[in-house]
Amino acid sequence: MSVLECVTPGLRQPEWQAGSLVVLGDSTAVGLGDPLPGGGWRGVGSLLATALSGHDHVRFANLSFTGARMACVRDVQLPEAVALAPDVAVIIVGMNDTLRSDFDAARIRADLDHVVSTLTEAGTVVLTVRFHDHAKVFRLPGPLRRALRSRINELNSVIDEVSAEHDAGCLDLDLLPGAYDMRAWSVDRLHPSELGHRMLALGFAEILAKRGCTIPNPVSLVCSGGRRVGAAGHVIWLVVKGIPWLWRRGRDLVPYAVSIMVKELSR
């Protein structure tokens, strides 16, 4: 599998070994969709940490939390990350911003620029994510779909610009092989499944390898070690957690969707 960066990488650097990894971001960064048998979540960060571990395990800290927005990463998570002085930092955030009524691309750009520049200036290799077309995996009414797509396009433009300016590796989910395979998504179609998290970890590992980082334990796409969730568990989650969450976030996006409909009708 070959994963394309949204920023063209330079020449391959001399090999180096990552000794520490931090993950910043929202619920995807937390690992939702990849539950562990004893409770809690594994996810892309833990899988990537395993891939980077040789004789000595990399020091790994997941600073992300559910519901986080770009400002949360800047104000809450970044200071903790800087204190850890990581070799590699993965940032997965922005989708919660697109779903809120106070979405502001300029403010998001300023926050992301501060986060990425602070880490890169400290010598950390930073990896970001640009997002896929959610409408291909999650059905929404036309106006809501167009509203969300517009927001995601703005968010991706911000991520492209900041990643390019600071030479951050950027994983393009729209180009990620298998990204639109339903097996890569959990029941909510918003978070990756175990397979999806493995795909993300593999994508990040490939970007790091292109930048000279050794990958002692290549990421496997064979699912193992996670907790299998049956049909009943999926239904319970959707009713108790998924639908209420979608209702709350949908209400925030509706006014913007209505404005899009008005503009379309006035043409």
C-alpha positions in Angstrom: 0.0 0.0 0.0 1.2 3.5 -0.8 -0.1 6.5 1.1 0.2 9.9 -0.5 1.0 12.9 1.7 -0.9 16.1 1.0 2.4 17.9 1.1 5.1 16.5 -1.3 7.9 15.2 0.9 11.5 16.1 0.3 14.5 13.9 -0.2 14.7 10.9 2.1 16.6 11.8 5.3 19.2 9.6 7.0 17.6 7.0 9.2 16.7 7.8 12.7 14.8 6.1 15.6 11.8 7.7 17.3 12.1 7.5 21.0 8.8 9.2 21.9 5.4 9.8 20.5 2.5 12.0 21.5 -1.0 12.2 20.1 -3.2 15.3 20.2 -6.7 15.7 19.1 -10.3 14.6 19.4 -12.2 11.3 19.8 -10.6 9.7 16.8 -7.2 10.4 18.3 -8.5 8.9 21.6 -9.1 5.6 19.7 -12.9 5.5 19.6 -14.0 2.6 17.4 -11.2 0.3 18.6 -12.2 -0.9 22.0 -10.0 -3.1 24.2 -11.2 -6.3 25.9 -10.7 -4.9 29.4 -12.3 -1.5 28.6 -10.9 1.7 27.2 -9.6 2.4 23.7 -6.5 1.4 21.7 -6.6 3.3 18.4 -4.1 4.8 15.9 -1.7 6.2 18.5 -1.1 3.0 20.4 -0.8 1.1 17.1 1.7 3.6 15.8 3.7 3.5 19.1 4.0 -0.3 18.7 5.2 0.1 15.1 7.9 2.6 16.2 9.1 0.4 19.2 12.3 -1.5 18.7 14.3 -3.1 21.6 13.0 -0.3 23.8 9.4 0.8 23.7 8.8 4.4 22.6 7.5 6.7 25.3 3.9 7.2 24.4 1.4 9.7 25.6 -2.1 10.2 24.3 -3.2 13.7 25.3 -6.4 13.8 23.2 -9.9 13.8 24.6 -13.4 13.4 23.1 -15.1 16.6 21.9 -11.8 18.4 21.5 -11.6 21.3 19.0 -8.6 23.1 17.6 -8.6 25.6 20.4 -8.5 22.7 22.9 -5.4 21.3 21.3 -3.7 24.7 21.5 -4.8 25.7 25.0 -4.9 22.4 26.8 -3.0 19.7 25.0 -0.1 21.6 23.5 1.5 22.7 26.8 1.5 19.1 27.9 3.0 17.9 24.6 5.8 20.5 24.7 6.7 19.5 28.3 7.2 15.9 27.0 9.5 17.0 24.2 8.4 14.2 21.8 10.3 13.1 18.7 7.0 12.6 16.8 3.6 14.2 17.3 0.3 13.2 15.6 -2.5 15.7 15.4 -6.0 14.6 14.5 -8.5 17.4 15.1 -10.9 19.7 13.3 -14.1 17.8 12.6 -15.8 19.0 15.8 -15.1 22.5 14.7 -16.9 21.9 11.4 -20.0 20.8 13.2 -20.4 23.9 15.3 -22.2 27.1 14.6 -19.2 29.3 15.5 -16.9 27.7 12.9 -14.2 30.2 12.0 -11.5 29.0 9.5 -9.2 32.0 10.2 -9.3 31.2 14.0 -8.7 27.5 13.3 -5.8 28.3 11.1 -4.2 30.6 13.7 -4.6 27.9 16.4 -3.2 25.1 14.2 -0.3 27.2 13.0 0.6 27.9 16.6 0.5 24.2 17.5 2.5 23.0 14.6 5.1 25.8 14.6 5.6 25.4 18.4 6.2 21.6 18.0 8.4 21.8 14.9 10.5 24.6 16.4 11.2 22.3 19.3 12.5 19.6 17.0 9.4 17.4 16.8 8.3 15.7 13.6 4.7 16.7 13.2 2.1 14.6 11.4 -1.4 16.0 10.5 -4.5 14.7 8.8 -6.6 16.2 6.0 -10.2 14.8 6.0 -12.2 12.7 3.6 -15.7 13.2 2.2 -17.9 12.1 5.1 -20.9 11.9 2.8 -19.4 8.8 1.2 -19.6 6.9 4.5 -22.3 8.7 6.4 -25.7 9.6 4.8 -27.0 13.1 5.4 -29.8 15.2 3.8 -28.5 17.1 0.8 -28.3 20.6 2.4 -26.5 19.2 5.5 -24.2 17.2 3.3 -23.3 20.3 1.2 -22.9 22.4 4.4 -20.5 19.8 6.0 -18.6 19.4 2.7 -18.1 23.2 2.5 -16.8 23.3 6.1 -14.4 20.3 5.5 -13.0 21.9 2.4 -12.2 25.1 4.4 -10.7 23.0 7.1 -8.6 21.0 4.7 -7.3 24.2 3.0 -6.1 25.4 6.5 -4.4 22.0 7.2 -2.8 22.0 3.7 -1.4 25.6 4.2 -0.1 25.0 7.7 1.4 21.6 6.9 3.2 23.1 3.9 4.5 26.1 5.8 6.1 24.0 8.5 7.0 20.8 6.5 4.6 18.7 8.6 3.8 15.3 7.1 0.1 15.2 6.2 -2.0 12.1 5.7 -4.7 12.6 3.1 -7.6 10.4 4.1 -9.3 10.9 0.8 -6.3 9.2 -0.9 -5.9 6.5 1.8 -6.4 3.1 0.2 -9.6 1.5 1.6 -10.8 4.7 3.3 -14.3 4.4 1.8 -14.6 0.7 2.6 -17.4 0.3 5.2 -15.3 -2.2 7.1 -12.9 0.7 8.0 -15.6 2.4 10.0 -17.3 1.8 13.3 -21.1 1.6 13.6 -21.5 5.4 13.9 -19.6 5.9 10.6 -17.8 8.8 12.2 -15.0 7.0 13.9 -12.7 4.3 12.4 -13.1 0.7 13.3 -10.1 -1.3 14.4 -9.3 -1.8 10.8 -9.6 1.9 10.1 -7.3 2.8 13.0 -4.8 0.3 11.7 -5.0 1.9 8.3 -4.3 5.3 9.9 -1.3 4.0 11.8 0.0 2.4 8.6 -0.4 5.6 6.7 1.5 7.6 9.4 4.2 5.0 9.6 4.8 5.2 5.8 5.1 9.0 6.0 7.6 8.7 8.8 9.5 6.0 6.9 9.8 8.4 3.9 11.3 10.9 6.3 14.0 8.4 7.4 12.3 7.1 10.6 12.9 3.4 11.2 9.7 1.3 11.6 10.8 -1.8 13.6 7.3 -3.4 13.7 5.4 -2.6 10.5 1.6 -2.1 11.1 -0.5 -5.1 10.2 -4.0 -4.7 8.7 -5.0 -8.0 10.3 -7.3 -7.2 13.2 -6.3 -8.7 16.5 -6.1 -7.7 20.2 -9.2 -5.6 20.1 -12.7 -6.3 21.5 -15.3 -7.7 19.1 -18.5 -5.8 19.4 -21.7 -7.7 18.4 -24.8 -6.4 16.7 -26.6 -5.8 20.0 -23.7 -3.7 21.3 -23.8 -1.6 18.1 -27.5 -1.0 18.4 -27.2 0.0 22.1 -24.4 2.4 21.4 -26.3 4.0 18.5 -29.4 4.5 20.6 -27.7 5.6 23.8 -24.8 7.6 22.4 -24.8 8.0 18.7 -28.3 9.4 17.9 -28.3 12.0 20.8 -24.8 13.1 19.7 -25.9 13.5 16.1 -29.0 15.4 17.2 -26.9 17.9 19.2 -24.3 18.5 16.5 -26.9 18.5 13.7 -28.7 21.4 15.3 -25.5 23.4 15.2 -25.0 22.8 11.5 -28.6 23.3 10.4 -28.5 27.2 10.3 -25.5 27.0 8.0 -27.2 24.4 5.8 -30.3 26.6 5.5 -28.1 29.5 4.4 -26.7 27.3 1.7 -30.2 26.4 0.5 -31.2 30.0 0.4 -28.1 30.9 -1.7 -28.9 28.0 -4.1 -32.5 29.1 -4.5 -31.5 32.7 -5.2 -29.3 31.7 -8.1 
